[in-house]
Amino acid sequence: MTTQTDVVRINELAAELMTDAKQHRSRRSSRTLVAGSSQRVTVIGMSQGAELSRHESPPAATIQILAGRVALYTAEREWSLEAGEWLTVPVERHGVRAVEDGAMLLTVSLR
């Protein structure tokens, strides 16, 4: 299991990943802070227009928007989220699109 034992300056990390995202073909960059058998915590930076295409949902997950604006969408609904907002990810196929440059904290329960 990988765990973060030092204090993470989450806003600085988000800014770094948003900058890094501009250098990648996918227009995304991420860093996993916790990777275990029951939980994963990842900060994801995305450039405007970048997308995580629809994928299956884990048993439980939340996203907290750290910077910018993103849209989380399912076949039936779309949520427009901005910095400071938090959402439980619906337990169904969903995707995420960066409406503008942004960063989010994804917390996933794997069981």
LUMMARRO-896050 format. One line per field, with one value per residue: residue in one letter; residue number from 1; z, x, y of N, C-alpha, C in turn. Coordinates in Angstrom, 3 decimals. Each point is the difference from the previous one (the first is absolute). Example, Ala and Ser with C-alpha at 12.3 -4.5 7.8 and 13.67 -1.06 7.14 Angstrom:
// residues 2
res	[A / S]
n	[1 / 2]
n.pz	[7.800 / -0.720]
n.px	[13.190 / -0.350]
n.py	[-5.690 / 1.050]
ca.pz	[0.000 / 0.060]
ca.px	[-0.890 / 0.820]
ca.py	[1.190 / 1.190]
c.pz	[0.000 / 0.730]
c.px	[0.900 / -0.770]
c.py	[1.200 / 1.090]
// end
This chain:
// residues 111
res	[M / T / T / Q / T / D / V / V / R / I / N / E / L / A / A / E / L / M / T / D / A / K / Q / H / R / S / R / R / S / S / R / T / L / V / A / G / S / S / Q / R / V / T / V / I / G / M / S / Q / G / A / E / L / S / R / H / E / S / P / P / A / A / T / I / Q / I / L / A / G / R / V / A / L / Y / T / A / E / R / E / W / S / L / E / A / G / E / W / L / T / V / P / V / E / R / H / G / V / R / A / V / E / D / G / A / M / L / L / T / V / S / L / R]
n	[1 / 2 / 3 / 4 / 5 / 6 / 7 / 8 / 9 / 10 / 11 / 12 / 13 / 14 / 15 / 16 / 17 / 18 / 19 / 20 / 21 / 22 / 23 / 24 / 25 / 26 / 27 / 28 / 29 / 30 / 31 / 32 / 33 / 34 / 35 / 36 / 37 / 38 / 39 / 40 / 41 / 42 / 43 / 44 / 45 / 46 / 47 / 48 / 49 / 50 / 51 / 52 / 53 / 54 / 55 / 56 / 57 / 58 / 59 / 60 / 61 / 62 / 63 / 64 / 65 / 66 / 67 / 68 / 69 / 70 / 71 / 72 / 73 / 74 / 75 / 76 / 77 / 78 / 79 / 80 / 81 / 82 / 83 / 84 / 85 / 86 / 87 / 88 / 89 / 90 / 91 / 92 / 93 / 94 / 95 / 96 / 97 / 98 / 99 / 100 / 101 / 102 / 103 / 104 / 105 / 106 / 107 / 108 / 109 / 110 / 111]
n.pz	[0.000 / -0.830 / 0.962 / 0.093 / 0.426 / -1.029 / 0.521 / -0.654 / -0.680 / 0.246 / 0.361 / 0.595 / 0.497 / 0.281 / 0.402 / 0.634 / 0.390 / 0.257 / 0.472 / 0.683 / 0.261 / -0.037 / 0.620 / 0.464 / -0.865 / 1.118 / 0.244 / 0.556 / 1.322 / 0.631 / 1.281 / 0.206 / 0.993 / -0.224 / 0.047 / 0.429 / 0.721 / 0.849 / -0.223 / -0.842 / 0.143 / -0.960 / -0.267 / -0.731 / -0.841 / -0.494 / -1.251 / -0.291 / -0.015 / 0.944 / -0.233 / 1.034 / -1.063 / -0.364 / 1.276 / 0.394 / 0.888 / 0.894 / 1.012 / 0.229 / -0.350 / 0.259 / -0.487 / 0.230 / -0.475 / -0.355 / -1.321 / -0.587 / -1.177 / 0.438 / -0.922 / 0.892 / -0.854 / -0.071 / -0.341 / 1.260 / 0.505 / 0.237 / 0.708 / 0.139 / 0.163 / 1.040 / 0.054 / 0.946 / -1.128 / 0.603 / -0.555 / 0.410 / -0.506 / -0.960 / 0.520 / -1.073 / -1.263 / 0.012 / -0.318 / -0.244 / -0.126 / -0.353 / 0.634 / 0.966 / -0.077 / 0.502 / 1.267 / 0.254 / 1.160 / -0.467 / 0.762 / -0.076 / 0.313 / 0.144 / 1.161]
n.px	[0.838 / -0.331 / 0.630 / -0.631 / 1.272 / 0.257 / 0.019 / -1.135 / 0.671 / -1.265 / -0.061 / 1.191 / -0.376 / -1.176 / 0.636 / 0.853 / -1.013 / -0.622 / 1.170 / 0.239 / -1.290 / 0.420 / 0.914 / -1.087 / 0.132 / -0.153 / 0.856 / 0.567 / 0.025 / 0.594 / -0.307 / 0.299 / -0.776 / -1.067 / 0.666 / -1.152 / -0.226 / -0.214 / 1.060 / -0.413 / 1.016 / -0.561 / 1.005 / -0.966 / 0.956 / -0.855 / 0.437 / -0.424 / -1.153 / 0.898 / 0.056 / -0.680 / 0.099 / -1.222 / -0.129 / 0.209 / -0.942 / 0.916 / 0.115 / 0.977 / -0.354 / 0.904 / -0.429 / 1.108 / -0.611 / 1.285 / -0.156 / -0.424 / -0.444 / -0.761 / -0.308 / -0.800 / 0.008 / -1.287 / -0.614 / -0.391 / 1.192 / 0.132 / 1.134 / -0.204 / 1.286 / 0.182 / 1.115 / 0.306 / -0.421 / -0.865 / 0.224 / -1.015 / 0.920 / -0.914 / -0.658 / 0.528 / -0.043 / 1.175 / 0.070 / 1.182 / -0.415 / 1.170 / -0.876 / 0.877 / 1.222 / 0.266 / -0.280 / 0.064 / -0.567 / 0.460 / -1.012 / 0.597 / -1.141 / 0.924 / -0.616]
n.py	[-1.184 / 0.959 / 0.646 / 1.136 / 0.086 / 0.798 / 1.208 / -0.028 / 0.878 / -0.320 / 1.270 / -0.170 / -1.176 / 0.521 / 1.096 / -0.800 / -0.749 / 1.143 / 0.439 / -1.112 / 0.129 / 1.254 / -0.755 / -0.600 / -0.970 / -0.695 / 1.000 / -1.098 / 0.177 / -1.009 / -0.002 / -1.283 / 0.378 / -0.759 / -1.152 / -0.431 / -1.062 / 1.000 / 0.791 / 0.962 / 0.846 / 0.733 / 0.830 / 0.553 / 0.387 / 0.881 / 0.029 / 1.216 / -0.672 / -0.243 / -1.303 / -0.471 / -0.782 / -0.284 / -0.311 / -1.242 / 0.065 / 0.408 / -0.854 / 0.865 / 1.241 / 0.936 / 1.160 / 0.660 / 1.069 / -0.045 / -0.019 / 1.107 / -0.507 / -0.977 / -0.881 / -0.556 / -1.021 / -0.342 / -1.109 / 0.176 / 0.317 / 1.321 / 0.008 / 1.274 / -0.223 / 0.793 / 0.716 / -0.907 / -0.580 / -0.798 / -1.205 / -0.749 / -0.799 / 0.152 / -1.010 / 0.558 / -0.423 / 0.591 / 1.278 / 0.569 / 1.257 / 0.506 / 0.755 / 0.104 / 0.522 / -1.202 / -0.204 / -1.311 / -0.236 / -1.153 / -0.357 / -1.199 / -0.588 / -0.929 / 0.037]
ca.pz	[0.000 / -0.033 / 0.751 / 0.107 / 1.411 / 0.201 / -0.297 / -1.419 / -0.285 / -1.051 / -1.009 / -0.790 / -0.836 / -1.040 / -0.971 / -0.715 / -0.911 / -1.064 / -0.902 / -0.658 / -0.925 / -1.274 / -0.720 / -0.378 / -1.114 / 0.570 / 0.715 / 1.397 / 0.812 / 1.304 / 0.999 / 0.992 / 1.345 / 0.757 / -0.863 / 0.827 / -0.452 / 0.261 / -0.272 / -0.867 / 0.015 / -1.117 / -0.450 / -1.461 / -0.673 / -1.373 / -0.799 / -0.569 / -1.084 / 0.273 / 0.429 / 0.422 / -0.644 / 0.865 / 0.559 / 1.103 / 1.297 / 1.100 / 0.987 / 0.581 / -0.346 / 0.078 / -0.572 / 0.530 / -0.980 / 0.658 / -0.821 / -1.300 / -0.136 / -0.716 / -0.088 / 0.162 / -0.707 / -0.219 / -1.148 / 0.323 / 0.757 / 0.026 / 1.102 / -0.237 / 1.299 / 0.019 / 1.167 / 1.299 / 0.028 / 0.262 / -0.477 / -0.009 / -1.376 / -0.116 / -0.236 / -1.371 / -0.956 / 0.033 / -0.544 / 0.528 / -1.024 / 0.529 / -0.635 / -0.057 / 0.717 / 1.340 / 0.752 / 0.929 / 0.912 / -0.150 / 1.071 / -0.449 / 0.812 / -0.924 / 0.473]
ca.px	[-0.838 / 0.694 / -0.698 / 0.691 / 0.276 / 0.328 / -1.066 / -0.078 / -0.559 / -0.899 / -0.177 / 1.233 / 0.008 / -1.014 / 0.556 / 1.062 / -0.601 / -0.665 / 1.077 / 0.492 / -1.019 / 0.153 / 1.121 / -0.353 / -0.937 / -1.335 / -0.363 / -0.255 / 1.146 / -0.524 / 0.887 / -0.715 / 0.530 / -0.239 / -0.373 / -0.072 / -0.967 / -1.365 / -0.196 / 0.939 / -0.191 / 0.775 / -0.241 / 0.035 / -0.030 / -0.504 / -0.093 / -1.326 / -0.356 / 0.445 / -1.127 / 0.093 / -1.196 / -0.879 / 0.583 / -0.772 / 0.221 / 0.370 / -1.089 / -0.278 / 1.023 / -0.359 / 0.948 / -0.005 / 0.642 / 1.007 / 0.200 / -0.640 / -1.354 / -0.130 / -1.341 / -0.108 / -1.227 / -0.457 / -0.901 / -1.234 / 0.145 / 1.314 / 0.238 / 1.037 / 0.647 / 1.098 / 0.884 / -0.652 / -1.175 / 0.252 / -1.118 / 0.092 / -0.079 / -1.090 / 0.429 / -0.387 / 0.997 / 0.094 / 1.210 / 0.329 / 0.532 / 0.462 / -0.646 / 1.166 / 1.102 / -0.456 / 0.598 / -0.940 / 0.445 / -0.856 / 0.144 / -0.713 / -0.054 / 0.108 / -0.838]
ca.py	[1.184 / 1.279 / 1.041 / 1.284 / 0.215 / 1.403 / 0.944 / 0.345 / 1.329 / -0.444 / 1.052 / 0.049 / -1.194 / 0.202 / 0.954 / -0.710 / -0.968 / 0.740 / 0.418 / -1.218 / -0.496 / 0.706 / -0.605 / -1.368 / -0.143 / -0.238 / 1.238 / -0.368 / -0.402 / -0.400 / -0.587 / -0.784 / 0.232 / -1.232 / -1.128 / -1.198 / -1.000 / 0.439 / 1.422 / 0.700 / 1.449 / 0.529 / 1.368 / 0.009 / 1.295 / -0.120 / 1.218 / 0.223 / -0.906 / -1.374 / -0.832 / -1.396 / -0.520 / -0.791 / -1.219 / -0.572 / 0.615 / -0.896 / -0.126 / 1.320 / 0.992 / 1.413 / 0.950 / 1.360 / 0.861 / 0.832 / 1.200 / -0.030 / -0.536 / -1.269 / -0.575 / -1.446 / -0.336 / -1.372 / -0.025 / 0.714 / 1.251 / 0.640 / 0.923 / 1.005 / 0.169 / 0.964 / -0.056 / 0.012 / -0.874 / -1.417 / -0.803 / -1.451 / -0.475 / -0.964 / -1.382 / -0.351 / 0.493 / 1.453 / 0.600 / 1.322 / 0.904 / 1.289 / 1.144 / 0.894 / -0.650 / -0.314 / -1.105 / -0.610 / -1.043 / -1.174 / -0.984 / -1.180 / -1.200 / -1.107 / -1.118]
c.pz	[0.000 / 0.792 / 0.054 / 1.475 / 0.309 / -0.292 / -1.485 / -0.113 / -1.238 / -1.081 / -0.878 / -0.935 / -1.146 / -1.081 / -0.848 / -1.028 / -1.141 / -1.020 / -0.782 / -1.056 / -1.381 / -0.862 / -0.543 / -1.134 / 0.495 / 0.669 / 1.432 / 0.665 / 1.379 / 0.907 / 1.024 / 1.343 / 0.873 / -1.001 / 0.842 / -0.536 / 0.217 / -0.355 / -0.957 / 0.041 / -1.041 / -0.255 / -1.510 / -0.491 / -1.435 / -0.671 / -0.598 / -1.191 / 0.213 / 0.549 / 0.497 / -0.537 / 0.957 / 0.395 / 1.149 / 1.313 / 1.007 / 0.996 / 0.653 / -0.357 / 0.207 / -0.780 / 0.674 / -1.000 / 0.753 / -0.733 / -1.292 / 0.035 / -0.807 / -0.060 / 0.193 / -0.623 / -0.060 / -1.248 / 0.229 / 0.560 / -0.120 / 1.168 / -0.412 / 1.359 / -0.099 / 1.308 / 1.293 / 0.089 / 0.063 / -0.430 / 0.193 / -1.444 / -0.087 / -0.349 / -1.328 / -0.933 / -0.012 / -0.649 / 0.629 / -1.127 / 0.668 / -0.810 / -0.135 / 0.730 / 1.433 / 0.635 / 0.981 / 0.840 / -0.104 / 1.116 / -0.335 / 1.064 / -0.964 / 0.410 / 0.482]
c.px	[0.877 / -0.823 / 0.873 / 0.228 / 0.384 / -1.223 / 0.058 / -0.632 / -0.870 / -0.197 / 1.238 / 0.081 / -0.994 / 0.529 / 1.085 / -0.586 / -0.752 / 1.019 / 0.527 / -0.981 / 0.145 / 1.104 / -0.320 / -1.029 / -1.439 / -0.579 / -0.432 / 1.314 / -0.537 / 1.113 / -0.857 / 0.685 / -0.141 / -0.430 / 0.048 / -1.035 / -1.444 / -0.259 / 1.059 / -0.357 / 0.941 / -0.383 / 0.196 / -0.089 / -0.436 / -0.005 / -1.390 / -0.219 / 0.439 / -1.171 / 0.472 / -1.279 / -0.786 / 0.665 / -0.886 / 0.387 / 0.488 / -1.159 / -0.381 / 1.140 / -0.558 / 1.029 / -0.206 / 0.761 / 0.912 / 0.211 / -0.779 / -1.413 / 0.040 / -1.465 / 0.137 / -1.336 / -0.233 / -0.880 / -1.219 / 0.175 / 1.409 / 0.051 / 1.122 / 0.585 / 1.141 / 0.761 / -0.795 / -1.213 / 0.423 / -1.236 / 0.301 / -0.188 / -1.121 / 0.547 / -0.600 / 1.088 / -0.033 / 1.306 / 0.202 / 0.633 / 0.423 / -0.644 / 1.015 / 1.123 / -0.442 / 0.765 / -1.027 / 0.691 / -1.015 / 0.319 / -0.893 / 0.093 / -0.050 / -0.809 / -1.333]
c.py	[1.239 / 0.993 / 1.230 / 0.272 / 1.437 / 0.854 / 0.337 / 1.377 / -0.160 / 1.057 / 0.134 / -1.196 / 0.151 / 0.936 / -0.659 / -0.969 / 0.676 / 0.490 / -1.196 / -0.500 / 0.642 / -0.612 / -1.392 / -0.015 / -0.184 / 1.238 / -0.284 / -0.356 / -0.354 / -0.498 / -0.711 / 0.164 / -1.241 / -1.070 / -1.264 / -0.958 / 0.459 / 1.462 / 0.516 / 1.481 / 0.595 / 1.448 / -0.009 / 1.434 / -0.209 / 1.363 / 0.101 / -0.933 / -1.439 / -0.801 / -1.356 / -0.618 / -0.895 / -1.305 / -0.477 / 0.674 / -1.039 / -0.083 / 1.336 / 0.940 / 1.403 / 0.806 / 1.346 / 0.842 / 0.974 / 1.315 / -0.164 / -0.529 / -1.282 / -0.398 / -1.496 / -0.369 / -1.507 / 0.037 / 0.885 / 1.408 / 0.553 / 0.972 / 0.939 / 0.367 / 0.996 / -0.106 / 0.132 / -0.908 / -1.464 / -0.779 / -1.476 / -0.440 / -1.039 / -1.391 / -0.464 / 0.526 / 1.522 / 0.441 / 1.365 / 0.807 / 1.311 / 1.125 / 1.130 / -0.729 / -0.247 / -1.140 / -0.524 / -1.053 / -1.131 / -0.983 / -1.181 / -1.094 / -1.178 / -1.223 / 0.485]
// end
